[in-house]
Amino acid sequence: MSDPTRVGMKHGAGGRAMRGLIESVFLRGAAELPVDGFGLEALDDGAAIRLGDRWLVLTTDSHVVKPRFFPGGDIGRLAIAGTVNDLAMMGATQVLGLTCGVVIEDGFAREELERIQASMHQTCLEAKAPIVTGDTKVMGRGELDGLIINTSGAGLTAQLVRDNGLRPGDRLIVTGNIGDHGLAVLAARSALELEGELRSDVAPIGTLVAAALAAGGPSIVAMKDPTRGGVAASLHEMATKSGVGIVIQESAIPTSAAARAAAEILGIDPLYVANEGKAVIGVAPEAAERVLAALQGHPLGRDAAIIGTATADQVGRVILDTGLGRRLVGELEGELLPRIC
């Protein structure tokens, strides 16, 4: 049994436990320093501060993935893409700049550090997102596991999108195959020999989200980055904050054959597995097919699919329609796979 007086791994996993820790500790006093917009208390993918007729979006994230290199990516690519994607989830698809703070363990291989930096630089070029400032610290051997990277980002948008705008009848779109990142990292960590090519989806998706926004405009009412806790956690947050229920169709959920095989072997539901190059988008029903077509026309969105609908009943719940019946998609206390992102 976990000790309620101590922080555990579950508190960093994106589920109920992490949200409870944030609300009980880190939100203390937040209301005493209000911002003109949405800050920490919103618990969204970032904060938004009003600047005239536009919004300045800010976000930050720390990365501790293990192993640091995995099929399809590495901790450096993850750090840049994760922050770029958090900005995009609030409508800021053009990045003003990123910061990068690195904490390195004494004795860390310089060649590995240079390899990670090269990956970060390449991802910055893809995202058109410059690193404009940073910080470096070194800690003693055994005081951390190799490397921690923190990245923060800033962007401007005229169309702010939050994660709490769903209304009954709105459609839920996922922008591609789910579960690839978490399962690829787990397979690499455990040296599993699996059939098929299982690779992380880690990628900056600013241009993909921009295509969706251009097609949907104000019909796009909510977006969420399904990282820790996977699509299931994102849908739960969106449903709870929006005051709706969500019904998803099992047959519509896009999953690669390699991910399905790995998930079956490991006994893990891909709905709960982290993604690093996907978005969950809520769209008004009349624009759903138009937004879907725009996503599928982008190289990163070819497998996008409409997976469900927001409902007026079952508020805060996510229901899976299997075709033979319906069952509740529960929200995890913690996460099945620690140190995935």
Backbone torsions as a table, in degrees:
resi	resn	phi	psi	omega
1	MET	NA	137.5	-178.3
2	SER	-73.5	150.4	179.7
3	ASP	-86.6	116.0	-177.3
4	PRO	-66.8	-11.9	178.9
5	THR	-91.5	-0.1	-177.9
6	ARG	-124.7	151.5	174.5
7	VAL	-82.8	133.6	179.7
8	GLY	-118.8	174.6	-179.0
9	MET	-57.9	-33.1	-178.3
10	LYS	-62.9	-23.1	-177.1
11	HIS	-75.5	-6.0	175.6
12	GLY	-115.3	19.2	-167.4
13	ALA	-104.5	0.0	175.2
14	GLY	88.3	6.0	179.9
15	GLY	-104.5	-156.1	-178.2
16	ARG	-60.0	-38.8	-176.5
17	ALA	-63.9	-43.5	179.3
18	MET	-65.2	-43.5	179.4
19	ARG	-62.2	-38.8	178.3
20	GLY	-64.8	-40.9	177.7
21	LEU	-61.9	-45.5	-179.8
22	ILE	-62.0	-46.0	-176.6
23	GLU	-66.9	-36.2	-175.3
24	SER	-85.9	-21.4	-177.3
25	VAL	-116.2	-59.3	-167.9
26	PHE	-81.9	-15.0	175.4
27	LEU	-87.5	-2.6	178.9
28	ARG	-59.9	124.6	177.2
29	GLY	80.9	-1.7	-177.0
30	ALA	-60.0	-37.0	-178.1
31	ALA	-69.1	-15.3	-179.1
32	GLU	-75.3	-17.1	180.0
33	LEU	-128.0	72.2	-176.1
34	PRO	-68.3	154.1	175.9
35	VAL	-117.2	159.1	176.9
36	ASP	-83.2	79.0	-176.9
37	GLY	153.8	-132.3	-177.0
38	PHE	-130.7	125.5	-177.3
39	GLY	-116.0	-145.8	-173.6
40	LEU	-58.6	-35.9	-174.9
41	GLU	-64.7	-19.8	179.8
42	ALA	-73.5	-22.3	-179.3
43	LEU	50.0	44.9	178.7
44	ASP	-98.8	-171.1	179.5
45	ASP	-70.9	-12.6	177.7
46	GLY	-169.7	-172.6	175.8
47	ALA	-110.5	156.1	179.4
48	ALA	-133.2	127.7	-179.7
49	ILE	-119.1	131.2	-176.7
50	ARG	-70.5	130.5	174.6
51	LEU	-129.7	90.5	-176.4
52	GLY	63.4	-122.3	-179.2
53	ASP	-96.5	12.8	177.9
54	ARG	-127.9	176.4	-179.4
55	TRP	-123.4	134.7	170.4
56	LEU	-92.3	117.8	-179.2
57	VAL	-102.1	131.9	-179.8
58	LEU	-125.5	141.8	176.6
59	THR	-150.7	160.1	177.8
60	THR	-148.7	151.8	-178.8
61	ASP	-156.6	147.8	175.9
62	SER	-117.0	147.1	-169.6
63	HIS	-129.3	127.7	-175.5
64	VAL	-137.6	33.4	-173.7
65	VAL	-61.2	145.3	177.4
66	LYS	-135.2	121.9	2.7
67	PRO	-75.9	164.0	-177.2
68	ARG	-72.5	-24.7	175.6
69	PHE	-118.8	134.3	-176.3
70	PHE	-149.1	162.6	-178.7
71	PRO	-57.1	120.8	178.7
72	GLY	97.5	-9.0	-178.0
73	GLY	179.4	-166.0	-179.4
74	ASP	-162.2	176.4	-175.4
75	ILE	-62.0	-31.3	179.3
76	GLY	-68.5	-47.6	177.2
77	ARG	-62.5	-39.7	179.4
78	LEU	-61.1	-43.6	-177.1
79	ALA	-62.4	-43.1	-179.4
80	ILE	-73.1	-49.6	-177.2
81	ALA	-62.0	-39.9	-178.3
82	GLY	-60.3	-42.3	-179.0
83	THR	-74.5	-41.5	176.0
84	VAL	-58.2	-41.2	-177.6
85	ASN	-70.7	-36.2	176.5
86	ASP	-62.4	-39.9	175.8
87	LEU	-63.3	-44.0	-178.2
88	ALA	-62.2	-33.0	-179.2
89	MET	-63.1	-18.0	178.0
90	MET	-107.1	11.0	175.9
91	GLY	98.2	-5.8	-178.2
92	ALA	-90.4	81.7	-174.8
93	THR	-87.0	-9.8	175.7
94	GLN	-113.1	116.9	-171.6
95	VAL	-86.9	129.6	174.4
96	LEU	-73.8	-43.8	-179.6
97	GLY	-178.5	159.9	178.1
98	LEU	-120.9	152.4	167.0
99	THR	-112.0	157.0	-178.9
100	CYS	-140.2	117.2	173.6
101	GLY	-111.8	130.6	-176.2
102	VAL	-123.7	128.1	173.2
103	VAL	-112.5	120.7	-170.5
104	ILE	-118.3	137.7	176.0
105	GLU	-78.3	137.3	174.5
106	ASP	-53.0	129.2	-179.2
107	GLY	96.2	-1.8	-179.8
108	PHE	-62.9	138.9	-176.1
109	ALA	-68.1	125.0	-180.0
110	ARG	-61.9	-37.4	-179.9
111	GLU	-61.5	-39.5	179.0
112	GLU	-67.4	-39.8	178.6
113	LEU	-63.0	-41.4	179.1
114	GLU	-66.7	-35.3	177.4
115	ARG	-65.3	-41.6	178.5
116	ILE	-65.8	-41.2	178.7
117	GLN	-62.4	-40.1	179.0
118	ALA	-62.8	-38.5	178.1
119	SER	-66.5	-41.4	176.9
120	MET	-60.4	-44.6	-178.8
121	HIS	-62.5	-43.6	179.5
122	GLN	-62.2	-40.3	179.6
123	THR	-68.9	-36.2	174.9
124	CYS	-60.8	-41.0	178.2
125	LEU	-63.2	-42.9	178.3
126	GLU	-59.9	-41.3	-174.4
127	ALA	-89.0	-7.1	-173.4
128	LYS	52.9	51.0	-174.9
129	ALA	-131.2	98.1	-176.7
130	PRO	-76.6	141.9	167.1
131	ILE	-81.8	120.2	-172.1
132	VAL	-107.8	-16.4	175.7
133	THR	-163.2	164.7	-177.3
134	GLY	-168.2	-172.7	-178.0
135	ASP	-154.9	147.0	-179.8
136	THR	-130.7	132.7	174.8
137	LYS	-132.4	149.9	175.5
138	VAL	-122.8	132.9	178.3
139	MET	-115.6	162.1	-176.2
140	GLY	-67.7	160.2	179.2
141	ARG	-59.4	133.1	179.6
142	GLY	85.0	-4.5	-179.1
143	GLU	-87.0	-15.3	169.7
144	LEU	-157.1	167.9	-175.7
145	ASP	-92.8	72.6	171.3
146	GLY	87.3	-68.2	-168.6
147	LEU	-158.8	137.1	169.7
148	ILE	-125.9	132.7	176.8
149	ILE	-119.4	127.4	171.9
150	ASN	-111.4	131.4	174.1
151	THR	-125.7	139.8	173.9
152	SER	-124.0	157.1	-177.3
153	GLY	-145.7	157.8	177.2
154	ALA	-136.7	141.9	177.4
155	GLY	-153.8	161.0	179.2
156	LEU	-111.9	145.7	174.5
157	THR	-149.3	147.2	172.2
158	ALA	-92.4	-17.8	179.0
159	GLN	-117.0	93.7	178.8
160	LEU	-77.5	129.8	177.5
161	VAL	-119.0	130.4	177.7
162	ARG	-112.7	-178.2	-177.4
163	ASP	-99.4	8.3	-173.2
164	ASN	-119.2	22.9	-173.6
165	GLY	-100.3	9.2	-178.0
166	LEU	-67.3	144.2	175.1
167	ARG	-128.8	154.2	177.9
168	PRO	-51.9	132.1	-178.7
169	GLY	99.4	-21.0	178.5
170	ASP	-63.0	145.7	179.3
171	ARG	-93.8	148.9	176.3
172	LEU	-108.5	123.9	179.3
173	ILE	-114.7	135.1	168.3
174	VAL	-109.0	138.4	-167.1
175	THR	-84.4	6.3	176.4
176	GLY	167.8	-171.1	-177.4
177	ASN	-58.0	137.3	-175.6
178	ILE	-103.1	153.8	171.5
179	GLY	88.1	-7.6	-174.5
180	ASP	-60.6	-42.4	-175.3
181	HIS	-63.6	-57.9	-176.2
182	GLY	-60.0	-39.8	-179.0
183	LEU	-71.0	-36.1	177.6
184	ALA	-66.2	-41.3	178.6
185	VAL	-65.6	-43.7	-180.0
186	LEU	-63.2	-41.4	179.8
187	ALA	-63.5	-41.4	178.6
188	ALA	-67.5	-40.3	-179.2
189	ARG	-63.1	-39.2	-175.3
190	SER	-97.1	3.1	-179.2
191	ALA	53.6	43.2	-180.0
192	LEU	-78.5	140.5	175.6
193	GLU	-100.9	105.6	-176.4
194	LEU	-116.6	148.8	175.6
195	GLU	-75.2	144.9	179.7
196	GLY	86.9	163.2	-178.7
197	GLU	-94.6	106.2	180.0
198	LEU	-103.2	113.7	-176.9
199	ARG	-129.7	146.7	175.4
200	SER	-61.9	148.5	176.7
201	ASP	-92.1	11.3	-171.9
202	VAL	-56.5	122.9	-178.0
203	ALA	-167.0	148.7	172.4
204	PRO	-75.7	127.7	-172.6
205	ILE	-114.1	25.5	179.1
206	GLY	-58.3	-43.0	-178.4
207	THR	-70.2	-32.6	176.9
208	LEU	-65.3	-46.9	179.0
209	VAL	-65.5	-37.1	177.7
210	ALA	-60.6	-38.7	178.0
211	ALA	-64.8	-40.5	178.2
212	ALA	-65.0	-43.5	180.0
213	LEU	-64.7	-38.2	178.7
214	ALA	-64.7	-35.9	-179.5
215	ALA	-79.3	-35.9	-172.9
216	GLY	-100.8	-26.3	-178.8
217	GLY	53.1	-135.3	-178.5
218	PRO	-67.6	-8.8	176.5
219	SER	-71.6	-15.6	173.3
220	ILE	-84.3	113.1	-168.8
221	VAL	-108.9	-12.1	-179.1
222	ALA	-162.5	147.2	174.6
223	MET	-145.7	150.8	179.5
224	LYS	-150.2	144.1	179.6
225	ASP	-94.1	108.3	-173.0
226	PRO	-82.4	67.4	-179.4
227	THR	-88.2	-109.6	-178.2
228	ARG	-58.7	129.9	-177.1
229	GLY	88.1	-9.4	174.3
230	GLY	68.1	-164.7	-178.8
231	VAL	-61.9	-35.9	-179.3
232	ALA	-59.6	-47.3	-179.8
233	ALA	-64.1	-40.4	179.6
234	SER	-63.4	-43.8	179.6
235	LEU	-64.3	-39.4	177.6
236	HIS	-61.6	-45.7	179.2
237	GLU	-62.1	-45.2	-178.5
238	MET	-63.6	-42.2	-179.3
239	ALA	-66.4	-46.5	-177.6
240	THR	-64.0	-47.3	-177.8
241	LYS	-68.7	-31.8	-177.3
242	SER	-86.1	-14.8	-177.6
243	GLY	72.0	39.1	178.6
244	VAL	-133.0	169.2	165.6
245	GLY	-101.0	167.1	178.0
246	ILE	-135.8	129.9	173.3
247	VAL	-112.5	124.4	178.6
248	ILE	-115.4	149.5	-178.0
249	GLN	-98.2	119.0	-177.3
250	GLU	-57.3	-40.8	-176.8
251	SER	-68.1	-17.2	-177.1
252	ALA	-92.4	-12.8	-174.4
253	ILE	-74.1	117.4	-177.1
254	PRO	-77.0	126.3	179.0
255	THR	-143.0	133.1	179.5
256	SER	-70.1	156.0	179.5
257	ALA	-61.2	-38.7	-179.6
258	ALA	-65.4	-41.0	179.3
259	ALA	-68.1	-40.0	178.2
260	ARG	-61.9	-41.8	-179.3
261	ALA	-66.1	-44.8	-179.9
262	ALA	-63.9	-43.2	-179.4
263	ALA	-63.0	-38.6	180.0
264	GLU	-66.5	-42.9	179.9
265	ILE	-63.7	-41.2	-174.7
266	LEU	-86.7	-10.4	-178.7
267	GLY	70.7	37.3	-177.1
268	ILE	-120.1	134.9	176.6
269	ASP	-82.9	121.2	-179.4
270	PRO	-56.7	-22.1	178.2
271	LEU	-60.5	-24.3	-176.2
272	TYR	-101.2	5.6	-173.7
273	VAL	-99.6	139.9	-176.1
274	ALA	-64.8	145.2	173.4
275	ASN	-122.2	152.9	179.1
276	GLU	-132.6	14.1	175.9
277	GLY	-147.6	32.2	-176.3
278	LYS	-132.3	162.4	174.0
279	ALA	-137.2	149.3	168.4
280	VAL	-105.7	124.0	-171.8
281	ILE	-123.7	129.2	173.4
282	GLY	-95.9	127.4	-173.4
283	VAL	-133.5	139.4	173.8
284	ALA	-57.6	143.1	-171.3
285	PRO	-58.1	-35.3	-176.9
286	GLU	-70.1	-16.4	-179.0
287	ALA	-109.0	-1.7	-171.6
288	ALA	-60.4	-47.3	-177.9
289	GLU	-67.0	-34.7	178.4
290	ARG	-65.9	-43.8	178.4
291	VAL	-66.6	-41.2	178.9
292	LEU	-59.5	-43.5	179.8
293	ALA	-62.9	-39.3	178.4
294	ALA	-64.6	-40.9	178.3
295	LEU	-65.4	-45.5	-177.7
296	GLN	-68.4	-18.8	176.4
297	GLY	-83.0	-3.6	179.3
298	HIS	-100.9	143.0	-178.2
299	PRO	-56.6	-30.0	-179.0
300	LEU	-89.3	-1.4	-175.9
301	GLY	-124.3	19.0	-175.2
302	ARG	-59.2	-30.5	-176.7
303	ASP	-100.6	15.6	179.7
304	ALA	-59.3	148.7	-178.2
305	ALA	-152.6	148.8	170.1
306	ILE	-81.6	119.4	-173.1
307	ILE	-111.0	-11.1	-177.0
308	GLY	-174.4	-174.7	-174.2
309	THR	-140.7	141.6	173.2
310	ALA	-79.5	142.5	-176.5
311	THR	-126.2	160.3	179.5
312	ALA	-79.8	-21.9	-179.4
313	ASP	-103.8	179.0	-178.2
314	GLN	53.7	44.5	-174.3
315	VAL	-57.7	130.6	178.9
316	GLY	81.9	-0.7	-178.7
317	ARG	-108.7	151.9	175.7
318	VAL	-117.1	123.9	-176.2
319	ILE	-114.0	132.1	176.8
320	LEU	-100.7	121.8	174.7
321	ASP	-93.6	112.0	-176.0
322	THR	-85.9	-7.4	-173.1
323	GLY	94.8	-23.8	177.1
324	LEU	-111.6	-11.0	-178.9
325	GLY	172.8	-174.6	-179.4
326	ARG	-126.3	146.5	175.5
327	ARG	-142.5	157.0	179.5
328	LEU	-77.6	133.1	170.9
329	VAL	-91.5	103.8	-175.9
330	GLY	-71.1	159.5	174.2
331	GLU	-98.2	128.2	-177.1
332	LEU	-73.5	150.3	173.4
333	GLU	-68.1	-45.7	176.4
334	GLY	-127.7	-143.1	-179.8
335	GLU	-127.2	146.4	178.5
336	LEU	-65.5	-33.5	-171.4
337	LEU	-124.1	100.8	178.6
338	PRO	-75.1	159.0	176.3
339	ARG	53.3	49.9	178.4
340	ILE	-96.4	-24.1	-178.1
341	CYS	-152.9	NA	NA
